[in-house]
Amino acid sequence: MFKSRMHLRYAILLIPSQKVMKQIKLFFIFILPFLIIFPNTGFISLQEETSYVDKRLIKKWETPADLKTPESVCHDPVRNLIYVSNINGNPSEKDLNGFIAKLDPDGKIIELKWVEGLNAPKGMAIYKNYLYVSDIDRVVRIDLDKGTILNKFQVPGAIFLNDACIDKNGQVYISDSNSGKIFVLKEGQVQVFIDSKDLNGTNGLVIENNFLFAGASSKLFRINLNDKSIEPFIENTGGIDGLARIDDGKFLISDWKGSVYLIQSGKTAKKLLDTSSDHINAADIDYIPGAKILLVPTFYDNRVMAYEVKL
């Protein structure tokens, strides 16, 4: 078998010692079965986890990680700009550290701290020349041309204001994620629009036609803006942080943990994105209809990512 003593020497070196054989035996008897049953232990990784991106999403760009806890994004169709709310601290602390960043449509940060002096800004919505921002227990109105704060509307009884949306008449609706309330800012005054136990934990809001859609309790609710009647529209959605309308009856939702889904009435939710394994969040998303671009703020990851949606 061996043509020379040299070959035999190397063959002998390849034979494990008795001590090594004992260690190998212990590994197969005790450690390997444990790793198979409990694969998420810290010993070794049997399968590397990676982010999931559906083929219907095409990554277009991402900002540098210069943002500071970006919670929400809002596209300005008139100026073709993107605004990003940055908490920059504790999401419920009034520390005046929060700010709004301004991006170009390709993700370049035009001005990081475009508007400062906020606490923990979250949901945003645009009406005419104004940007409305939820800020813990107040709604802030910003002049889009000047980049200055015009008004701060206190919201009596608010605990944790989150998302915002605006109807065709300029009325601003704001969710309170620590209660079952949705507030409305109308003619400079804030009042409770609806208060329901079904809406406990409400976050994402969207206006479509004469209905206000609200994500709460792993459901998408539909609220009639005239008579305030409320009904489940899509159930078993999982958590809804961001909510964006694609077209009639189709929505994109994010769950903050890192996933984005396509949902519509009568159909199973379709996962389009999951970056949770890479510890990248998916907070309050926005969708640009004309360009078919999904904007995802990554919260603790400090970026905004953009994907073209091909549905």
C-alpha positions in Angstrom: 0.0 0.0 0.0 2.7 2.4 1.0 5.6 2.8 -1.6 8.1 4.3 0.8 8.8 4.8 4.5 8.1 8.5 3.9 4.6 7.7 2.8 4.1 5.5 5.8 5.3 8.3 8.1 2.7 10.7 6.8 0.0 8.0 7.0 0.8 7.4 10.6 0.5 11.1 11.3 -3.0 11.1 9.9 -4.1 8.4 12.4 -5.8 10.2 15.4 -4.3 9.6 18.9 -6.3 7.8 21.5 -7.0 11.1 23.3 -8.3 12.7 20.1 -10.4 9.7 19.4 -11.9 10.0 22.9 -12.8 13.6 22.3 -14.4 12.9 18.9 -16.5 10.1 20.6 -17.7 12.5 23.3 -18.6 15.1 20.7 -20.8 12.7 18.8 -22.4 11.2 21.9 -23.1 14.3 23.9 -22.6 17.6 22.0 -23.9 17.0 18.5 -27.3 15.7 19.5 -27.7 18.8 21.7 -26.8 21.1 18.8 -29.3 19.4 16.6 -32.1 19.8 19.1 -31.1 23.3 20.1 -29.5 24.8 17.0 -29.6 28.4 18.3 -27.1 27.9 21.0 -23.8 29.8 21.2 -21.6 26.8 20.5 -21.6 26.8 16.7 -24.0 27.9 13.9 -25.1 24.9 11.9 -26.9 27.2 9.4 -26.0 30.9 8.8 -29.1 33.1 8.9 -29.5 35.7 6.2 -32.0 38.4 5.3 -34.9 37.4 3.0 -35.7 39.6 0.0 -38.5 38.5 -2.3 -37.8 38.5 -6.0 -40.5 41.2 -6.3 -38.3 43.6 -4.5 -35.2 45.1 -6.1 -32.8 47.0 -3.8 -32.2 50.5 -5.3 -30.2 52.3 -2.6 -29.5 52.8 1.1 -28.4 55.9 3.0 -25.2 56.0 5.0 -25.7 55.0 8.7 -25.6 58.6 9.7 -29.3 58.9 10.7 -30.2 58.7 14.4 -32.9 56.2 15.1 -35.0 56.9 12.0 -38.6 56.0 12.7 -40.6 57.3 9.8 -40.2 58.3 6.2 -42.4 60.6 4.1 -42.1 61.3 0.4 -42.9 64.8 -0.8 -44.4 64.4 -4.4 -44.3 68.1 -5.2 -40.6 68.7 -4.3 -39.6 65.1 -4.9 -37.8 64.9 -1.6 -37.9 62.4 1.3 -38.2 63.4 4.9 -37.0 61.2 7.8 -38.0 61.6 11.4 -35.1 60.8 13.8 -35.8 60.0 17.4 -32.2 60.3 18.4 -32.7 59.0 21.9 -35.6 57.5 23.9 -38.8 57.1 21.9 -40.9 58.5 24.8 -38.5 61.1 26.3 -39.0 64.8 25.9 -35.3 65.6 25.4 -35.4 67.9 22.4 -32.9 65.7 20.6 -35.2 64.7 17.8 -34.9 66.1 14.3 -36.1 65.7 10.7 -33.6 64.8 7.9 -34.0 65.7 4.2 -33.0 63.3 1.5 -33.0 63.5 -2.3 -34.9 60.7 -4.3 -31.6 58.7 -4.6 -31.0 58.5 -0.9 -28.4 61.3 -0.6 -28.6 63.1 2.7 -29.1 66.7 1.7 -29.4 68.0 5.2 -29.2 65.7 8.2 -30.7 68.1 10.8 -33.0 70.0 8.5 -35.5 70.7 11.3 -34.4 70.4 15.0 -36.0 71.0 18.4 -38.3 68.0 18.4 -38.5 65.3 21.1 -39.1 61.9 19.6 -40.7 62.6 16.2 -42.4 59.6 14.5 -45.2 59.6 12.0 -45.4 62.3 9.3 -47.9 63.5 6.7 -48.0 66.3 4.1 -50.8 68.7 3.3 -50.2 71.5 0.8 -47.1 73.4 2.1 -47.0 71.8 5.5 -45.4 68.7 7.1 -47.2 67.4 10.2 -45.2 65.3 12.7 -46.4 63.4 15.7 -44.1 64.1 18.7 -45.1 62.1 21.8 -48.0 64.2 23.0 -48.1 67.0 20.4 -48.4 67.5 16.7 -45.8 69.8 15.1 -46.5 71.7 11.9 -43.5 72.6 9.7 -43.2 74.9 6.8 -41.8 72.8 3.9 -40.2 75.7 2.0 -38.6 77.4 5.0 -37.8 74.3 7.1 -39.1 76.0 10.2 -41.6 74.9 12.9 -44.8 77.0 12.7 -47.0 75.5 15.4 -47.0 72.9 18.2 -50.4 71.5 18.9 -50.7 69.8 22.3 -52.9 66.7 22.4 -54.7 66.5 25.7 -54.7 62.9 27.0 -52.2 61.6 24.5 -49.6 59.1 25.8 -47.6 57.9 22.9 -48.6 59.5 19.6 -47.3 57.5 16.6 -48.4 57.5 13.0 -50.2 60.3 11.1 -52.2 60.7 7.9 -54.3 63.5 6.3 -57.6 63.5 4.5 -58.5 65.6 1.4 -59.8 68.4 3.6 -56.5 68.8 5.5 -57.7 67.1 8.7 -54.8 65.3 10.5 -55.4 61.9 12.1 -52.9 60.7 14.7 -52.7 57.3 16.4 -51.9 56.8 20.1 -50.2 53.5 20.5 -50.6 53.4 24.3 -54.4 53.7 24.1 -57.4 52.9 21.8 -57.6 56.5 20.7 -57.1 58.2 17.3 -57.0 62.0 17.5 -57.9 64.5 14.8 -56.4 68.0 14.3 -59.0 70.1 12.7 -59.0 73.9 12.3 -56.2 74.3 14.8 -57.9 72.2 17.5 -57.2 68.6 18.5 -59.9 66.3 19.7 -60.6 62.5 20.0 -61.8 61.2 16.7 -62.5 57.6 17.9 -61.8 55.7 21.1 -62.3 51.9 21.0 -60.8 48.9 22.8 -60.4 47.3 19.4 -57.8 50.0 18.6 -55.5 49.3 21.5 -52.0 49.6 20.3 -52.9 51.4 17.1 -50.0 52.5 15.0 -50.1 52.6 11.1 -52.8 54.9 9.5 -53.8 55.4 5.9 -56.7 57.3 4.3 -58.3 55.7 1.3 -61.5 57.2 -0.2 -63.9 57.8 2.7 -62.2 55.4 5.1 -59.5 55.6 7.6 -57.5 52.3 7.8 -55.7 51.6 11.1 -53.4 48.7 12.1 -54.1 47.4 15.6 -54.3 44.0 17.4 -52.9 42.1 14.5 -55.7 43.4 12.3 -56.3 46.1 9.8 -59.4 48.0 10.7 -61.6 50.1 8.4 -63.2 53.2 10.0 -65.9 55.2 8.2 -64.9 58.9 8.3 -68.6 60.0 8.4 -70.3 57.8 11.0 -67.1 56.5 12.6 -68.3 52.9 12.3 -65.4 50.4 12.7 -64.9 46.9 11.3 -62.1 44.4 10.8 -60.9 44.6 7.1 -58.0 42.2 7.1 -57.3 39.9 10.0 -54.2 37.9 11.1 -51.8 40.5 9.8 -49.3 40.3 12.6 -48.1 43.5 14.2 -48.5 46.6 12.0 -46.0 49.4 12.5 -45.9 51.1 9.1 -48.9 51.1 6.7 -48.7 52.2 3.1 -51.4 52.0 0.4 -50.4 50.5 -3.0 -53.8 50.7 -4.8 -57.4 49.9 -4.0 -57.4 47.2 -1.3 -53.7 46.5 -1.4 -51.4 47.6 1.4 -47.8 47.2 2.5 -47.2 46.8 6.2 -44.0 46.6 8.3 -43.8 45.0 11.7 -40.8 47.0 13.1 -38.9 43.7 13.8 -37.7 43.7 10.2 -40.4 42.3 8.0 -42.6 43.9 5.3 -45.7 42.2 3.9 -48.2 42.7 1.1 -51.7 42.3 2.4 -55.1 42.5 0.8 -58.6 41.4 1.8 -59.4 37.7 1.4 -55.8 36.7 0.6 -52.9 35.4 2.7 -50.3 38.0 3.6 -47.1 37.7 1.4 -43.8 38.3 3.0 -41.6 40.6 0.8 -38.8 41.4 3.1 -37.3 40.1 6.4 -34.1 41.6 7.7 -34.7 40.6 11.4 -31.9 38.0 11.3 -29.4 40.7 10.6 -30.9 42.8 13.4 -32.2 45.4 10.9 -35.6 46.9 11.8 -38.4 47.9 9.5 -40.2 50.9 11.1 -42.8 53.3 9.6 -42.5 52.7 5.8 -43.7 54.8 2.9 -44.5 54.0 -0.8 -43.9 56.2 -3.8 -46.6 55.1 -6.3 -45.2 56.6 -9.5 -41.8 55.2 -9.1 -43.1 52.1 -7.2 -40.5 52.5 -4.5 -40.8 51.2 -1.0 -38.9 53.2 1.6 -37.9 51.4 4.8 -36.4 53.2 7.9 -34.2 50.8 9.8 -34.5 52.4 13.3 -31.6 51.2 15.4 -29.6 50.4 12.2 -29.7 54.2 11.4 -30.4 54.0 7.7 -33.2 54.2 5.1 -33.4 51.5 2.4 -35.2 51.8 -0.9 -36.6 48.9 -2.9 -38.4 48.9 -6.3 -41.6 46.9 -6.0 -42.5 44.7 -9.0 -46.0 43.3 -8.4 
